[in-house]
Each structure stands twice: as C-alpha cells, then as structure tokens.
Amino acid sequence: MKKLLYLAGPISANPNAEERFRSAVKALESAGYAVRNPFGIDPACYFKDYVSMIKEEKDMAQLKADLIEMLYCDGVATLPLTHSSRGTARELALAFSLNMDVWPIGEWLKAAQRDKEGGS
C-alpha cells in the first residue's frame, strides 16, 4: 500500500509557498507516495461558519483542518524551513508527539528509491 504523507512547511511568510508545495507534491507522487497538501484542504468542510469568520479565525480553522488531515497520514514530509512559521511548528510538534515519521522531502525520496532497489 502506498504511504500517505502530509506536506508541512511555512506558508504565510513565504511568497513562493504555493509553487514550492506544488513542486514537492509532484516529486513525492512521482516517487510513489500519496500526498496531502495543505493548499488542497478546505476548512469549510470542517467548519460550517468558515465563510463568516474573520481572518484570524479563518487562519486557525485552516490550521485545525490541516491537523485533522495530517492525523490520517503515515508520515510528514517537510519542506525546507526557510521562514519561521507557528503553524508548521504546531504541525511538527503534534506529529512528533504522536511518533509519526517526520523527514525532509529528500529523505522520503531516498527511502522510496531504496525501496525500489529492494534495500532498506
């Protein structure tokens, strides 16, 4: 069965975040993983009053929806942490507290290559 990874990394302070996430998803999927990208998670699916929330409430609802989706994943792939991000810090703290595998994208790609070659 294909591993499902949650993609974590700074978004708010990174003007190139969406492009970097899209590129990471493509690389991970090409290596054989399924990926949950925060840019594809709709908090309105979890919070019926999302459309009427103010920005700060929407930001927190997005984080909560992301965390819910992360809990269904087998591990967390991290983008380079080039910008500070309280949201990413919260995601990683929860992932570590649950003993989830949390590796940089490059390590997931190396693991997939080793699996293809029959090694571990």
C-alpha positions in Angstrom: 0.0 0.0 0.0 1.2 3.5 -0.9 2.2 5.6 2.1 0.2 8.8 2.6 2.3 11.8 3.6 1.3 15.2 4.9 3.3 18.0 3.5 4.4 20.6 6.1 6.3 23.9 5.6 6.0 27.6 6.0 3.2 29.2 4.0 2.3 32.7 5.4 5.7 34.2 5.3 6.8 32.5 2.1 5.7 34.3 -1.1 6.6 31.2 -3.1 4.9 28.7 -0.9 2.2 27.5 -3.3 4.8 26.9 -6.0 7.2 25.1 -3.6 4.4 22.9 -2.3 3.2 22.0 -5.8 6.7 21.0 -6.8 7.2 18.9 -3.6 3.9 17.1 -4.3 4.9 16.3 -7.8 8.3 14.9 -6.6 6.8 12.8 -3.8 4.0 11.5 -6.0 6.5 10.6 -8.7 8.4 8.6 -6.1 5.2 6.6 -5.3 3.7 8.4 -2.3 0.2 9.8 -1.9 0.4 13.4 -0.5 -2.0 15.7 1.4 -1.1 19.2 0.5 -2.4 22.0 2.9 -3.3 24.1 -0.2 -5.8 21.4 -1.1 -7.5 21.2 2.3 -10.8 23.2 2.6 -11.6 24.2 6.1 -15.2 24.9 5.1 -15.6 21.1 5.1 -14.9 21.0 8.8 -16.3 24.4 9.9 -19.8 25.3 8.7 -19.4 29.0 9.7 -16.0 29.3 7.9 -17.2 31.9 5.3 -18.3 34.3 8.0 -15.1 34.1 10.1 -12.7 37.0 10.4 -9.1 36.4 9.1 -7.6 35.3 12.4 -10.4 32.7 12.8 -10.0 31.5 9.3 -6.3 31.1 9.8 -6.9 29.0 12.9 -9.7 27.0 11.1 -7.3 26.2 8.3 -4.6 25.0 10.7 -7.2 22.8 12.5 -8.4 21.3 9.2 -4.8 20.7 8.2 -4.1 18.9 11.5 -7.2 16.8 11.1 -6.0 15.7 7.7 -2.4 15.1 9.0 -3.7 12.6 11.5 -4.8 10.3 8.7 -1.3 10.3 7.2 1.5 7.8 7.7 4.2 10.4 8.0 5.1 14.1 7.4 7.4 15.4 4.7 8.9 18.8 5.4 9.8 21.5 3.0 12.9 23.4 3.9 12.2 25.6 6.9 13.4 28.8 5.4 10.8 31.0 7.0 9.5 31.0 10.6 6.1 29.5 10.9 4.0 29.0 14.0 1.6 26.8 12.0 4.4 24.5 10.9 5.8 24.4 14.5 2.4 23.2 15.7 2.1 20.6 13.0 5.5 19.2 13.7 5.0 19.3 17.5 1.8 17.2 17.1 3.5 14.8 14.6 6.5 14.2 16.9 4.2 13.8 19.9 2.4 11.0 18.0 5.6 9.3 17.0 4.9 10.0 13.3 7.8 9.7 10.9 8.8 13.3 10.1 11.5 13.6 7.5 12.6 16.3 5.0 11.3 15.6 1.5 14.8 14.5 0.3 14.8 11.7 2.9 11.4 10.4 1.8 12.6 10.4 -1.8 15.8 8.5 -0.8 13.6 5.9 1.1 11.4 5.4 -1.9 14.5 4.8 -4.1 15.9 2.3 -1.6 12.5 0.5 -1.6 12.5 0.3 -5.4 16.0 -1.1 -5.3 14.9 -3.7 -2.7 17.1 -2.4 0.1 16.2 -0.8 3.4 
